[in-house]
């Protein structure tokens, strides 16, 4: 009788131990499950040309704000500063259709809430006599056709997202009305064409709830803007993020300055 009671006590203690172990295991896995659930609920932004300048600062600020960030670079292995951030780094050359197609294939089925077409080049060209037409054509390939390629390739991803927002980084030099000084051939035209693409895209996708805008970052202290510019990347990106955060479907097809002012086409 005593032997039976002892055996029952031992079994009871073992059962309690198993419950305790299961509870501890559950407590250890819960944070991971909770984090995964939180990550899937985050908004996702894809930023082209995120390895330096404005793109890098966009990636930094959106990552700090808790977004899932996908930053692209032509040479991801050399994008040291971008790789140091809590972002997903992917290979992309916006001027190469095969590279754009590969990116879209790798992201098939993934939702994107915000696409920022940031990648661009700025050849330093003054007068018409100084214009290099090969360089101008390359500028158009990157600054205009690049955003067109990427946006078209990622439309399925944007349709899956809740934001459905396409922001293309333009320039004040792309404004036809504000052009009173001329020069910068190739670059001005590429940005004016980008503005027109965005206006057309906004009209086409308006009924689908998309928000398509262009934003000028201002004159920024980057490799493109030079050290004499009057804005830091932090100031420019903070301003543009504020503009983006306030956008609604009614704003689609508009042209903004980084500080929230509207710009003339």
Buried (B, 14 or more C-beta within 10 A) or exposed (E): EEEEEEEEEEEEEEEEEEEEEEEEEEEEEEEEEEEEEEEEEEBBBBBBBBBBBBBBBBBBBBBEEEBBBBBBBBEBEEBEEBBEBEBBBBBBBBBBEEBBEBBBEEBEEBBBBBBBBBBBBBBEBEEEEEBEEEBBEBBBBBBBBBBBBBBEBBBBBBBBBEBBBBBBBBBBBBBEEEBEEEBBBBBBBBBBBBBBBBBEBBEEBBEEEBBBBBBBBBBBBBEBBEEEBEBEBEBBBEBBBEBBEEBEBEBBBBBBBBBEEEBEB
